[in-house]
């Protein structure tokens, strides 16, 4: 079965046709170790829109986490506050 791929913000979006729909998976840049599971969508447009939304949200979370770590390292927020905020973002 043929798989298509598209790059979006240094991420790779894989699309595989299924009977009656499409399977979509997002692979982050090489520096990140996790990827999404395959998700099924009725149309390729719906799948690509969902993948792009997921990637945009993930990039925003990476930026927030990086900023929190920088604030912690410079002493502008306490380590326990930083840890709590990172946990709320799904890190740690």
PyMOL Python script that loads the backbone (N, CA, C, O; Angstrom):
from pymol import cmd

cmd.read_pdbstr("""\
ATOM      1  N   UNK A   1       0.841  -1.168   0.000  1.00  0.00           N
ATOM      2  CA  UNK A   1       0.000   0.000   0.000  1.00  0.00           C
ATOM      3  C   UNK A   1       0.892   1.239   0.000  1.00  0.00           C
ATOM      4  O   UNK A   1       1.861   1.321   0.755  1.00  0.00           O
ATOM      5  N   UNK A   2       0.558   2.185  -0.842  1.00  0.00           N
ATOM      6  CA  UNK A   2       1.355   3.404  -0.980  1.00  0.00           C
ATOM      7  C   UNK A   2       1.100   4.367   0.181  1.00  0.00           C
ATOM      8  O   UNK A   2      -0.037   4.544   0.618  1.00  0.00           O
ATOM      9  N   UNK A   3       2.174   4.983   0.671  1.00  0.00           N
ATOM     10  CA  UNK A   3       2.091   5.989   1.726  1.00  0.00           C
ATOM     11  C   UNK A   3       2.626   7.302   1.168  1.00  0.00           C
ATOM     12  O   UNK A   3       3.681   7.330   0.534  1.00  0.00           O
ATOM     13  N   UNK A   4       1.899   8.385   1.406  1.00  0.00           N
ATOM     14  CA  UNK A   4       2.343   9.709   1.005  1.00  0.00           C
ATOM     15  C   UNK A   4       2.899  10.425   2.224  1.00  0.00           C
ATOM     16  O   UNK A   4       2.517  10.135   3.357  1.00  0.00           O
ATOM     17  N   UNK A   5       3.811  11.369   1.977  1.00  0.00           N
ATOM     18  CA  UNK A   5       4.311  12.165   3.098  1.00  0.00           C
ATOM     19  C   UNK A   5       4.389  13.630   2.707  1.00  0.00           C
ATOM     20  O   UNK A   5       4.618  13.980   1.550  1.00  0.00           O
ATOM     21  N   UNK A   6       4.192  14.473   3.710  1.00  0.00           N
ATOM     22  CA  UNK A   6       4.214  15.923   3.546  1.00  0.00           C
ATOM     23  C   UNK A   6       5.002  16.494   4.716  1.00  0.00           C
ATOM     24  O   UNK A   6       4.854  16.030   5.847  1.00  0.00           O
ATOM     25  N   UNK A   7       5.838  17.496   4.456  1.00  0.00           N
ATOM     26  CA  UNK A   7       6.549  18.183   5.536  1.00  0.00           C
ATOM     27  C   UNK A   7       5.755  19.416   5.955  1.00  0.00           C
ATOM     28  O   UNK A   7       5.212  20.139   5.120  1.00  0.00           O
ATOM     29  N   UNK A   8       5.700  19.639   7.268  1.00  0.00           N
ATOM     30  CA  UNK A   8       5.008  20.802   7.828  1.00  0.00           C
ATOM     31  C   UNK A   8       5.760  21.215   9.085  1.00  0.00           C
ATOM     32  O   UNK A   8       5.783  20.470  10.064  1.00  0.00           O
ATOM     33  N   UNK A   9       6.375  22.397   9.070  1.00  0.00           N
ATOM     34  CA  UNK A   9       7.170  22.902  10.208  1.00  0.00           C
ATOM     35  C   UNK A   9       8.208  21.877  10.671  1.00  0.00           C
ATOM     36  O   UNK A   9       8.304  21.615  11.870  1.00  0.00           O
ATOM     37  N   UNK A  10       8.964  21.306   9.783  1.00  0.00           N
ATOM     38  CA  UNK A  10       9.990  20.296  10.080  1.00  0.00           C
ATOM     39  C   UNK A  10       9.422  18.979  10.593  1.00  0.00           C
ATOM     40  O   UNK A  10      10.187  18.106  11.003  1.00  0.00           O
ATOM     41  N   UNK A  11       8.136  18.814  10.582  1.00  0.00           N
ATOM     42  CA  UNK A  11       7.492  17.553  10.950  1.00  0.00           C
ATOM     43  C   UNK A  11       7.155  16.809   9.664  1.00  0.00           C
ATOM     44  O   UNK A  11       7.004  17.416   8.604  1.00  0.00           O
ATOM     45  N   UNK A  12       7.040  15.508   9.767  1.00  0.00           N
ATOM     46  CA  UNK A  12       6.635  14.686   8.639  1.00  0.00           C
ATOM     47  C   UNK A  12       5.231  14.162   8.915  1.00  0.00           C
ATOM     48  O   UNK A  12       4.982  13.567   9.964  1.00  0.00           O
ATOM     49  N   UNK A  13       4.323  14.380   7.986  1.00  0.00           N
ATOM     50  CA  UNK A  13       2.969  13.845   8.087  1.00  0.00           C
ATOM     51  C   UNK A  13       2.868  12.704   7.086  1.00  0.00           C
ATOM     52  O   UNK A  13       3.040  12.909   5.885  1.00  0.00           O
ATOM     53  N   UNK A  14       2.590  11.508   7.575  1.00  0.00           N
ATOM     54  CA  UNK A  14       2.407  10.344   6.713  1.00  0.00           C
ATOM     55  C   UNK A  14       0.921  10.122   6.495  1.00  0.00           C
ATOM     56  O   UNK A  14       0.131  10.214   7.435  1.00  0.00           O
ATOM     57  N   UNK A  15       0.538   9.829   5.263  1.00  0.00           N
ATOM     58  CA  UNK A  15      -0.863   9.563   4.928  1.00  0.00           C
ATOM     59  C   UNK A  15      -0.939   8.258   4.147  1.00  0.00           C
ATOM     60  O   UNK A  15      -0.211   8.066   3.172  1.00  0.00           O
ATOM     61  N   UNK A  16      -1.818   7.368   4.578  1.00  0.00           N
ATOM     62  CA  UNK A  16      -1.980   6.075   3.928  1.00  0.00           C
ATOM     63  C   UNK A  16      -3.468   5.870   3.628  1.00  0.00           C
ATOM     64  O   UNK A  16      -4.300   5.961   4.531  1.00  0.00           O
ATOM     65  N   UNK A  17      -3.808   5.591   2.356  1.00  0.00           N
ATOM     66  CA  UNK A  17      -5.219   5.385   2.039  1.00  0.00           C
ATOM     67  C   UNK A  17      -5.744   4.092   2.658  1.00  0.00           C
ATOM     68  O   UNK A  17      -5.072   3.060   2.657  1.00  0.00           O
ATOM     69  N   UNK A  18      -6.958   4.181   3.185  1.00  0.00           N
ATOM     70  CA  UNK A  18      -7.664   3.025   3.731  1.00  0.00           C
ATOM     71  C   UNK A  18      -8.969   2.873   2.967  1.00  0.00           C
ATOM     72  O   UNK A  18      -9.389   3.790   2.261  1.00  0.00           O
ATOM     73  N   UNK A  19      -9.598   1.743   3.101  1.00  0.00           N
ATOM     74  CA  UNK A  19     -10.915   1.581   2.499  1.00  0.00           C
ATOM     75  C   UNK A  19     -11.886   2.522   3.215  1.00  0.00           C
ATOM     76  O   UNK A  19     -12.159   2.349   4.403  1.00  0.00           O
ATOM     77  N   UNK A  20     -12.397   3.497   2.508  1.00  0.00           N
ATOM     78  CA  UNK A  20     -13.335   4.445   3.095  1.00  0.00           C
ATOM     79  C   UNK A  20     -12.700   5.581   3.868  1.00  0.00           C
ATOM     80  O   UNK A  20     -13.402   6.273   4.606  1.00  0.00           O
ATOM     81  N   UNK A  21     -11.401   5.804   3.733  1.00  0.00           N
ATOM     82  CA  UNK A  21     -10.780   6.902   4.468  1.00  0.00           C
ATOM     83  C   UNK A  21      -9.272   6.933   4.345  1.00  0.00           C
ATOM     84  O   UNK A  21      -8.696   6.381   3.408  1.00  0.00           O
ATOM     85  N   UNK A  22      -8.646   7.586   5.302  1.00  0.00           N
ATOM     86  CA  UNK A  22      -7.196   7.767   5.319  1.00  0.00           C
ATOM     87  C   UNK A  22      -6.667   7.564   6.727  1.00  0.00           C
ATOM     88  O   UNK A  22      -7.356   7.866   7.702  1.00  0.00           O
ATOM     89  N   UNK A  23      -5.451   7.057   6.838  1.00  0.00           N
ATOM     90  CA  UNK A  23      -4.741   6.964   8.116  1.00  0.00           C
ATOM     91  C   UNK A  23      -3.639   8.019   8.092  1.00  0.00           C
ATOM     92  O   UNK A  23      -2.912   8.147   7.107  1.00  0.00           O
ATOM     93  N   UNK A  24      -3.525   8.765   9.173  1.00  0.00           N
ATOM     94  CA  UNK A  24      -2.555   9.862   9.269  1.00  0.00           C
ATOM     95  C   UNK A  24      -1.689   9.657  10.509  1.00  0.00           C
ATOM     96  O   UNK A  24      -2.188   9.274  11.567  1.00  0.00           O
ATOM     97  N   UNK A  25      -0.387   9.914  10.370  1.00  0.00           N
ATOM     98  CA  UNK A  25       0.554   9.835  11.496  1.00  0.00           C
ATOM     99  C   UNK A  25       1.495  11.028  11.402  1.00  0.00           C
ATOM    100  O   UNK A  25       1.921  11.393  10.307  1.00  0.00           O
ATOM    101  N   UNK A  26       1.826  11.642  12.542  1.00  0.00           N
ATOM    102  CA  UNK A  26       2.746  12.786  12.590  1.00  0.00           C
ATOM    103  C   UNK A  26       4.070  12.357  13.218  1.00  0.00           C
ATOM    104  O   UNK A  26       4.087  11.754  14.291  1.00  0.00           O
ATOM    105  N   UNK A  27       5.169  12.667  12.549  1.00  0.00           N
ATOM    106  CA  UNK A  27       6.508  12.373  13.061  1.00  0.00           C
ATOM    107  C   UNK A  27       7.248  13.685  13.286  1.00  0.00           C
ATOM    108  O   UNK A  27       7.438  14.456  12.346  1.00  0.00           O
ATOM    109  N   UNK A  28       7.671  13.949  14.532  1.00  0.00           N
ATOM    110  CA  UNK A  28       8.352  15.213  14.834  1.00  0.00           C
ATOM    111  C   UNK A  28       9.778  15.228  14.288  1.00  0.00           C
ATOM    112  O   UNK A  28      10.285  14.208  13.822  1.00  0.00           O
ATOM    113  N   UNK A  29      10.422  16.404  14.351  1.00  0.00           N
ATOM    114  CA  UNK A  29      11.826  16.485  13.934  1.00  0.00           C
ATOM    115  C   UNK A  29      12.676  15.470  14.701  1.00  0.00           C
ATOM    116  O   UNK A  29      12.289  15.011  15.776  1.00  0.00           O
ATOM    117  N   UNK A  30      13.810  15.133  14.150  1.00  0.00           N
ATOM    118  CA  UNK A  30      14.668  14.076  14.711  1.00  0.00           C
ATOM    119  C   UNK A  30      15.040  14.299  16.172  1.00  0.00           C
ATOM    120  O   UNK A  30      15.295  13.331  16.888  1.00  0.00           O
ATOM    121  N   UNK A  31      15.079  15.541  16.629  1.00  0.00           N
ATOM    122  CA  UNK A  31      15.506  15.794  18.014  1.00  0.00           C
ATOM    123  C   UNK A  31      14.470  15.334  19.033  1.00  0.00           C
ATOM    124  O   UNK A  31      14.792  15.189  20.212  1.00  0.00           O
ATOM    125  N   UNK A  32      13.247  15.107  18.606  1.00  0.00           N
ATOM    126  CA  UNK A  32      12.193  14.637  19.498  1.00  0.00           C
ATOM    127  C   UNK A  32      11.964  13.155  19.232  1.00  0.00           C
ATOM    128  O   UNK A  32      12.052  12.703  18.090  1.00  0.00           O
ATOM    129  N   UNK A  33      11.677  12.415  20.264  1.00  0.00           N
ATOM    130  CA  UNK A  33      11.641  10.958  20.145  1.00  0.00           C
ATOM    131  C   UNK A  33      10.246  10.357  19.985  1.00  0.00           C
ATOM    132  O   UNK A  33      10.134   9.163  19.707  1.00  0.00           O
ATOM    133  N   UNK A  34       9.187  11.138  20.150  1.00  0.00           N
ATOM    134  CA  UNK A  34       7.850  10.558  20.111  1.00  0.00           C
ATOM    135  C   UNK A  34       7.137  10.892  18.810  1.00  0.00           C
ATOM    136  O   UNK A  34       7.449  11.883  18.150  1.00  0.00           O
ATOM    137  N   UNK A  35       6.198  10.066  18.461  1.00  0.00           N
ATOM    138  CA  UNK A  35       5.348  10.336  17.305  1.00  0.00           C
ATOM    139  C   UNK A  35       3.917   9.993  17.686  1.00  0.00           C
ATOM    140  O   UNK A  35       3.670   9.390  18.730  1.00  0.00           O
ATOM    141  N   UNK A  36       2.994  10.373  16.850  1.00  0.00           N
ATOM    142  CA  UNK A  36       1.597  10.054  17.130  1.00  0.00           C
ATOM    143  C   UNK A  36       1.285   8.646  16.639  1.00  0.00           C
ATOM    144  O   UNK A  36       2.022   8.080  15.831  1.00  0.00           O
ATOM    145  N   UNK A  37       0.195   8.096  17.131  1.00  0.00           N
ATOM    146  CA  UNK A  37      -0.325   6.848  16.595  1.00  0.00           C
ATOM    147  C   UNK A  37      -1.047   7.166  15.289  1.00  0.00           C
ATOM    148  O   UNK A  37      -1.389   8.318  15.020  1.00  0.00           O
ATOM    149  N   UNK A  38      -1.272   6.139  14.488  1.00  0.00           N
ATOM    150  CA  UNK A  38      -2.062   6.332  13.280  1.00  0.00           C
ATOM    151  C   UNK A  38      -3.488   6.682  13.680  1.00  0.00           C
ATOM    152  O   UNK A  38      -4.040   6.071  14.596  1.00  0.00           O
ATOM    153  N   UNK A  39      -4.084   7.645  13.016  1.00  0.00           N
ATOM    154  CA  UNK A  39      -5.473   8.050  13.245  1.00  0.00           C
ATOM    155  C   UNK A  39      -6.224   7.939  11.922  1.00  0.00           C
ATOM    156  O   UNK A  39      -5.683   8.273  10.868  1.00  0.00           O
ATOM    157  N   UNK A  40      -7.462   7.472  11.977  1.00  0.00           N
ATOM    158  CA  UNK A  40      -8.269   7.314  10.764  1.00  0.00           C
ATOM    159  C   UNK A  40      -9.179   8.526  10.559  1.00  0.00           C
ATOM    160  O   UNK A  40      -9.759   9.051  11.509  1.00  0.00           O
ATOM    161  N   UNK A  41      -9.292   8.956   9.309  1.00  0.00           N
ATOM    162  CA  UNK A  41     -10.145  10.082   8.925  1.00  0.00           C
ATOM    163  C   UNK A  41     -10.895   9.716   7.655  1.00  0.00           C
ATOM    164  O   UNK A  41     -10.420   8.904   6.862  1.00  0.00           O
ATOM    165  N   UNK A  42     -12.062  10.310   7.461  1.00  0.00           N
ATOM    166  CA  UNK A  42     -12.868  10.024   6.273  1.00  0.00           C
ATOM    167  C   UNK A  42     -12.277  10.644   5.016  1.00  0.00           C
ATOM    168  O   UNK A  42     -12.370  10.066   3.933  1.00  0.00           O
ATOM    169  N   UNK A  43     -11.665  11.826   5.156  1.00  0.00           N
ATOM    170  CA  UNK A  43     -11.076  12.488   3.989  1.00  0.00           C
ATOM    171  C   UNK A  43      -9.641  12.889   4.292  1.00  0.00           C
ATOM    172  O   UNK A  43      -9.260  13.071   5.448  1.00  0.00           O
ATOM    173  N   UNK A  44      -8.861  13.021   3.242  1.00  0.00           N
ATOM    174  CA  UNK A  44      -7.470  13.451   3.408  1.00  0.00           C
ATOM    175  C   UNK A  44      -7.426  14.887   3.930  1.00  0.00           C
ATOM    176  O   UNK A  44      -6.534  15.239   4.702  1.00  0.00           O
ATOM    177  N   UNK A  45      -8.383  15.713   3.513  1.00  0.00           N
ATOM    178  CA  UNK A  45      -8.421  17.102   3.979  1.00  0.00           C
ATOM    179  C   UNK A  45      -8.638  17.165   5.491  1.00  0.00           C
ATOM    180  O   UNK A  45      -7.977  17.935   6.189  1.00  0.00           O
ATOM    181  N   UNK A  46      -9.562  16.356   5.986  1.00  0.00           N
ATOM    182  CA  UNK A  46      -9.827  16.309   7.426  1.00  0.00           C
ATOM    183  C   UNK A  46      -8.592  15.816   8.184  1.00  0.00           C
ATOM    184  O   UNK A  46      -8.242  16.361   9.231  1.00  0.00           O
ATOM    185  N   UNK A  47      -7.943  14.797   7.656  1.00  0.00           N
ATOM    186  CA  UNK A  47      -6.747  14.253   8.293  1.00  0.00           C
ATOM    187  C   UNK A  47      -5.596  15.236   8.313  1.00  0.00           C
ATOM    188  O   UNK A  47      -4.916  15.375   9.329  1.00  0.00           O
ATOM    189  N   UNK A  48      -5.369  15.922   7.196  1.00  0.00           N
ATOM    190  CA  UNK A  48      -4.268  16.888   7.130  1.00  0.00           C
ATOM    191  C   UNK A  48      -4.538  18.086   8.038  1.00  0.00           C
ATOM    192  O   UNK A  48      -3.621  18.587   8.689  1.00  0.00           O
ATOM    193  N   UNK A  49      -5.781  18.548   8.086  1.00  0.00           N
ATOM    194  CA  UNK A  49      -6.120  19.668   8.974  1.00  0.00           C
ATOM    195  C   UNK A  49      -5.887  19.282  10.428  1.00  0.00           C
ATOM    196  O   UNK A  49      -5.362  20.076  11.208  1.00  0.00           O
ATOM    197  N   UNK A  50      -6.272  18.074  10.792  1.00  0.00           N
ATOM    198  CA  UNK A  50      -6.069  17.600  12.161  1.00  0.00           C
ATOM    199  C   UNK A  50      -4.579  17.460  12.473  1.00  0.00           C
ATOM    200  O   UNK A  50      -4.135  17.828  13.561  1.00  0.00           O
ATOM    201  N   UNK A  51      -3.810  16.931  11.527  1.00  0.00           N
ATOM    202  CA  UNK A  51      -2.365  16.775  11.726  1.00  0.00           C
ATOM    203  C   UNK A  51      -1.697  18.135  11.904  1.00  0.00           C
ATOM    204  O   UNK A  51      -0.857  18.300  12.789  1.00  0.00           O
ATOM    205  N   UNK A  52      -2.060  19.105  11.077  1.00  0.00           N
ATOM    206  CA  UNK A  52      -1.474  20.444  11.189  1.00  0.00           C
ATOM    207  C   UNK A  52      -1.840  21.091  12.518  1.00  0.00           C
ATOM    208  O   UNK A  52      -1.004  21.750  13.137  1.00  0.00           O
ATOM    209  N   UNK A  53      -3.073  20.910  12.960  1.00  0.00           N
ATOM    210  CA  UNK A  53      -3.493  21.453  14.259  1.00  0.00           C
ATOM    211  C   UNK A  53      -2.690  20.812  15.392  1.00  0.00           C
ATOM    212  O   UNK A  53      -2.256  21.502  16.315  1.00  0.00           O
ATOM    213  N   UNK A  54      -2.494  19.501  15.323  1.00  0.00           N
ATOM    214  CA  UNK A  54      -1.706  18.789  16.332  1.00  0.00           C
ATOM    215  C   UNK A  54      -0.273  19.331  16.361  1.00  0.00           C
ATOM    216  O   UNK A  54       0.275  19.594  17.431  1.00  0.00           O
ATOM    217  N   UNK A  55       0.322  19.495  15.190  1.00  0.00           N
ATOM    218  CA  UNK A  55       1.706  19.969  15.099  1.00  0.00           C
ATOM    219  C   UNK A  55       1.828  21.394  15.629  1.00  0.00           C
ATOM    220  O   UNK A  55       2.755  21.695  16.380  1.00  0.00           O
ATOM    221  N   UNK A  56       0.911  22.266  15.250  1.00  0.00           N
ATOM    222  CA  UNK A  56       0.946  23.647  15.749  1.00  0.00           C
ATOM    223  C   UNK A  56       0.859  23.679  17.274  1.00  0.00           C
ATOM    224  O   UNK A  56       1.569  24.446  17.923  1.00  0.00           O
ATOM    225  N   UNK A  57      -0.006  22.852  17.838  1.00  0.00           N
ATOM    226  CA  UNK A  57      -0.158  22.787  19.299  1.00  0.00           C
ATOM    227  C   UNK A  57       1.121  22.240  19.944  1.00  0.00           C
ATOM    228  O   UNK A  57       1.563  22.756  20.971  1.00  0.00           O
ATOM    229  N   UNK A  58       1.710  21.209  19.354  1.00  0.00           N
ATOM    230  CA  UNK A  58       2.941  20.625  19.900  1.00  0.00           C
ATOM    231  C   UNK A  58       4.090  21.630  19.865  1.00  0.00           C
ATOM    232  O   UNK A  58       4.862  21.724  20.819  1.00  0.00           O
ATOM    233  N   UNK A  59       4.205  22.375  18.776  1.00  0.00           N
ATOM    234  CA  UNK A  59       5.259  23.387  18.673  1.00  0.00           C
ATOM    235  C   UNK A  59       5.067  24.455  19.748  1.00  0.00           C
ATOM    236  O   UNK A  59       6.036  24.878  20.379  1.00  0.00           O
ATOM    237  N   UNK A  60       3.834  24.889  19.959  1.00  0.00           N
ATOM    238  CA  UNK A  60       3.558  25.890  20.992  1.00  0.00           C
ATOM    239  C   UNK A  60       3.938  25.362  22.373  1.00  0.00           C
ATOM    240  O   UNK A  60       4.490  26.103  23.186  1.00  0.00           O
ATOM    241  N   UNK A  61       3.649  24.095  22.643  1.00  0.00           N
ATOM    242  CA  UNK A  61       4.017  23.502  23.934  1.00  0.00           C
ATOM    243  C   UNK A  61       5.529  23.428  24.102  1.00  0.00           C
ATOM    244  O   UNK A  61       6.039  23.671  25.195  1.00  0.00           O
ATOM    245  N   UNK A  62       6.261  23.092  23.024  1.00  0.00           N
ATOM    246  CA  UNK A  62       7.727  23.060  23.095  1.00  0.00           C
ATOM    247  C   UNK A  62       8.270  24.445  23.427  1.00  0.00           C
ATOM    248  O   UNK A  62       9.178  24.576  24.248  1.00  0.00           O
ATOM    249  N   UNK A  63       7.721  25.476  22.794  1.00  0.00           N
ATOM    250  CA  UNK A  63       8.170  26.851  23.035  1.00  0.00           C
ATOM    251  C   UNK A  63       7.886  27.252  24.485  1.00  0.00           C
ATOM    252  O   UNK A  63       8.741  27.842  25.145  1.00  0.00           O
ATOM    253  N   UNK A  64       6.687  26.932  24.979  1.00  0.00           N
ATOM    254  CA  UNK A  64       6.355  27.242  26.377  1.00  0.00           C
ATOM    255  C   UNK A  64       7.291  26.528  27.346  1.00  0.00           C
ATOM    256  O   UNK A  64       7.782  27.135  28.298  1.00  0.00           O
ATOM    257  N   UNK A  65       7.539  25.251  27.110  1.00  0.00           N
ATOM    258  CA  UNK A  65       8.418  24.484  27.995  1.00  0.00           C
ATOM    259  C   UNK A  65       9.831  25.054  27.980  1.00  0.00           C
ATOM    260  O   UNK A  65      10.463  25.174  29.030  1.00  0.00           O
ATOM    261  N   UNK A  66      10.328  25.404  26.806  1.00  0.00           N
ATOM    262  CA  UNK A  66      11.669  25.973  26.694  1.00  0.00           C
ATOM    263  C   UNK A  66      11.755  27.303  27.445  1.00  0.00           C
ATOM    264  O   UNK A  66      12.749  27.571  28.119  1.00  0.00           O
ATOM    265  N   UNK A  67      10.730  28.124  27.331  1.00  0.00           N
ATOM    266  CA  UNK A  67      10.690  29.404  28.038  1.00  0.00           C
ATOM    267  C   UNK A  67      10.660  29.194  29.548  1.00  0.00           C
ATOM    268  O   UNK A  67      11.355  29.892  30.286  1.00  0.00           O
ATOM    269  N   UNK A  68       9.854  28.232  30.011  1.00  0.00           N
ATOM    270  CA  UNK A  68       9.808  27.932  31.447  1.00  0.00           C
ATOM    271  C   UNK A  68      11.175  27.504  31.966  1.00  0.00           C
ATOM    272  O   UNK A  68      11.607  27.955  33.027  1.00  0.00           O
ATOM    273  N   UNK A  69      11.854  26.640  31.224  1.00  0.00           N
ATOM    274  CA  UNK A  69      13.179  26.188  31.651  1.00  0.00           C
ATOM    275  C   UNK A  69      14.167  27.349  31.699  1.00  0.00           C
ATOM    276  O   UNK A  69      14.990  27.436  32.609  1.00  0.00           O
ATOM    277  N   UNK A  70      14.080  28.232  30.722  1.00  0.00           N
ATOM    278  CA  UNK A  70      14.961  29.401  30.705  1.00  0.00           C
ATOM    279  C   UNK A  70      14.687  30.308  31.909  1.00  0.00           C
ATOM    280  O   UNK A  70      15.623  30.801  32.539  1.00  0.00           O
ATOM    281  N   UNK A  71      13.408  30.528  32.230  1.00  0.00           N
ATOM    282  CA  UNK A  71      13.054  31.343  33.398  1.00  0.00           C
ATOM    283  C   UNK A  71      13.547  30.700  34.692  1.00  0.00           C
ATOM    284  O   UNK A  71      13.987  31.396  35.607  1.00  0.00           O
ATOM    285  N   UNK A  72      13.475  29.393  34.763  1.00  0.00           N
ATOM    286  CA  UNK A  72      13.946  28.673  35.947  1.00  0.00           C
ATOM    287  C   UNK A  72      15.468  28.780  36.069  1.00  0.00           C
ATOM    288  O   UNK A  72      15.991  29.036  37.153  1.00  0.00           O
ATOM    289  N   UNK A  73      16.171  28.583  34.955  1.00  0.00           N
ATOM    290  CA  UNK A  73      17.634  28.635  34.963  1.00  0.00           C
ATOM    291  C   UNK A  73      18.161  30.021  35.320  1.00  0.00           C
ATOM    292  O   UNK A  73      19.241  30.144  35.898  1.00  0.00           O
ATOM    293  N   UNK A  74      17.412  31.057  34.981  1.00  0.00           N
ATOM    294  CA  UNK A  74      17.848  32.423  35.298  1.00  0.00           C
ATOM    295  C   UNK A  74      17.339  32.888  36.656  1.00  0.00           C
ATOM    296  O   UNK A  74      17.578  34.030  37.048  1.00  0.00           O
ATOM    297  N   UNK A  75      16.641  32.014  37.377  1.00  0.00           N
ATOM    298  CA  UNK A  75      16.174  32.338  38.714  1.00  0.00           C
ATOM    299  C   UNK A  75      14.930  33.212  38.771  1.00  0.00           C
ATOM    300  O   UNK A  75      14.598  33.748  39.828  1.00  0.00           O
ATOM    301  N   UNK A  76      14.245  33.360  37.655  1.00  0.00           N
ATOM    302  CA  UNK A  76      13.050  34.216  37.627  1.00  0.00           C
ATOM    303  C   UNK A  76      11.809  33.494  38.141  1.00  0.00           C
ATOM    304  O   UNK A  76      10.846  34.139  38.557  1.00  0.00           O
ATOM    305  N   UNK A  77      11.823  32.181  38.117  1.00  0.00           N
ATOM    306  CA  UNK A  77      10.781  31.391  38.783  1.00  0.00           C
ATOM    307  C   UNK A  77      11.475  30.269  39.543  1.00  0.00           C
ATOM    308  O   UNK A  77      12.567  29.838  39.174  1.00  0.00           O
ATOM    309  N   UNK A  78      10.835  29.804  40.601  1.00  0.00           N
ATOM    310  CA  UNK A  78      11.431  28.754  41.420  1.00  0.00           C
ATOM    311  C   UNK A  78      11.298  27.397  40.726  1.00  0.00           C
ATOM    312  O   UNK A  78      10.411  27.176  39.901  1.00  0.00           O
ATOM    313  N   UNK A  79      12.212  26.505  41.092  1.00  0.00           N
ATOM    314  CA  UNK A  79      12.249  25.188  40.456  1.00  0.00           C
ATOM    315  C   UNK A  79      10.947  24.413  40.648  1.00  0.00           C
ATOM    316  O   UNK A  79      10.466  23.764  39.719  1.00  0.00           O
ATOM    317  N   UNK A  80      10.371  24.481  41.862  1.00  0.00           N
ATOM    318  CA  UNK A  80       9.126  23.735  42.093  1.00  0.00           C
ATOM    319  C   UNK A  80       7.971  24.311  41.269  1.00  0.00           C
ATOM    320  O   UNK A  80       7.100  23.561  40.827  1.00  0.00           O
ATOM    321  N   UNK A  81       7.952  25.629  41.057  1.00  0.00           N
ATOM    322  CA  UNK A  81       6.933  26.242  40.198  1.00  0.00           C
ATOM    323  C   UNK A  81       7.119  25.799  38.751  1.00  0.00           C
ATOM    324  O   UNK A  81       6.156  25.471  38.056  1.00  0.00           O
ATOM    325  N   UNK A  82       8.361  25.795  38.316  1.00  0.00           N
ATOM    326  CA  UNK A  82       8.678  25.366  36.955  1.00  0.00           C
ATOM    327  C   UNK A  82       8.254  23.915  36.752  1.00  0.00           C
ATOM    328  O   UNK A  82       7.641  23.574  35.740  1.00  0.00           O
ATOM    329  N   UNK A  83       8.583  23.071  37.715  1.00  0.00           N
ATOM    330  CA  UNK A  83       8.236  21.652  37.622  1.00  0.00           C
ATOM    331  C   UNK A  83       6.717  21.475  37.525  1.00  0.00           C
ATOM    332  O   UNK A  83       6.231  20.694  36.706  1.00  0.00           O
ATOM    333  N   UNK A  84       5.973  22.199  38.359  1.00  0.00           N
ATOM    334  CA  UNK A  84       4.512  22.113  38.331  1.00  0.00           C
ATOM    335  C   UNK A  84       3.931  22.560  36.999  1.00  0.00           C
ATOM    336  O   UNK A  84       3.003  21.941  36.479  1.00  0.00           O
ATOM    337  N   UNK A  85       4.482  23.638  36.449  1.00  0.00           N
ATOM    338  CA  UNK A  85       4.001  24.130  35.157  1.00  0.00           C
ATOM    339  C   UNK A  85       4.345  23.158  34.031  1.00  0.00           C
ATOM    340  O   UNK A  85       3.535  22.930  33.133  1.00  0.00           O
ATOM    341  N   UNK A  86       5.550  22.586  34.082  1.00  0.00           N
ATOM    342  CA  UNK A  86       5.922  21.598  33.068  1.00  0.00           C
ATOM    343  C   UNK A  86       5.022  20.365  33.145  1.00  0.00           C
ATOM    344  O   UNK A  86       4.634  19.807  32.119  1.00  0.00           O
ATOM    345  N   UNK A  87       4.696  19.947  34.362  1.00  0.00           N
ATOM    346  CA  UNK A  87       3.764  18.820  34.523  1.00  0.00           C
ATOM    347  C   UNK A  87       2.409  19.143  33.908  1.00  0.00           C
ATOM    348  O   UNK A  87       1.804  18.291  33.258  1.00  0.00           O
ATOM    349  N   UNK A  88       1.930  20.362  34.108  1.00  0.00           N
ATOM    350  CA  UNK A  88       0.627  20.739  33.559  1.00  0.00           C
ATOM    351  C   UNK A  88       0.634  20.762  32.030  1.00  0.00           C
ATOM    352  O   UNK A  88      -0.416  20.633  31.400  1.00  0.00           O
ATOM    353  N   UNK A  89       1.822  20.927  31.434  1.00  0.00           N
ATOM    354  CA  UNK A  89       1.951  20.889  29.977  1.00  0.00           C
ATOM    355  C   UNK A  89       2.164  19.471  29.450  1.00  0.00           C
ATOM    356  O   UNK A  89       2.201  19.253  28.240  1.00  0.00           O
ATOM    357  N   UNK A  90       2.305  18.513  30.362  1.00  0.00           N
ATOM    358  CA  UNK A  90       2.497  17.126  29.941  1.00  0.00           C
ATOM    359  C   UNK A  90       3.941  16.677  29.899  1.00  0.00           C
ATOM    360  O   UNK A  90       4.241  15.622  29.341  1.00  0.00           O
ATOM    361  N   UNK A  91       4.842  17.454  30.476  1.00  0.00           N
ATOM    362  CA  UNK A  91       6.257  17.097  30.524  1.00  0.00           C
ATOM    363  C   UNK A  91       6.605  16.514  31.885  1.00  0.00           C
ATOM    364  O   UNK A  91       5.785  16.521  32.803  1.00  0.00           O
ATOM    365  N   UNK A  92       7.826  16.011  32.007  1.00  0.00           N
ATOM    366  CA  UNK A  92       8.405  15.455  33.234  1.00  0.00           C
ATOM    367  C   UNK A  92       8.038  14.039  33.416  1.00  0.00           C
ATOM    368  O   UNK A  92       8.443  13.417  34.399  1.00  0.00           O
TER     369      UNK A  92
END
""", "prot")
cmd.dss("prot")
cmd.show_as("cartoon", "prot")
cmd.util.cbc("prot")
cmd.orient("prot")
